[in-house]
Amino acid sequence: MKLLHNSGTPIYKQIAEQLKEDILSGKIKEGEYLPSIRGLAQDLRISVITTMKAYEELANEGLVTAAQGKGFYVNSQDTELLKEQHIRKVEENLTLAIKASKVAGLTDEELIDTLKMLIDIEKE
């Protein structure tokens, strides 16, 4: 897990986002336990409170559940909901790309060509 201490995003949010991405992508599967709060805090050299805050955020989103004495485990995920969340993320990133292309002075055609090129590269 990579944390950027000098980014504008709080550490707990960075942890929650990375774990959320792993859960939504299926890297961490239904029923699997997340690393222990103390263990993750120690590995990342951060406070237990920060780790707990990240896990609580995931619990509030319904992605994980706390099991007394065992830690947090991943809930089963609704595949339609997962797909919708991925589509929303794509839309957010494409919106950022569109805004950046305007700043760079790209035409719509140049932006579309760039997207097509990136799609082709990913297929390889």
Secondary structure, DSSP 8 states (H G I E B T S, - for coil): ----TTSSS-HHHHHHHHHHHHHHTTSS-TT-B---HHHHHHHHT--HHHHHHHHHHHHHTTSEEEETTTEEEE----HHHHHHHHHHHHHHHHHHHHHHHHHHT--HHHHHHHHHHHHHHHH-
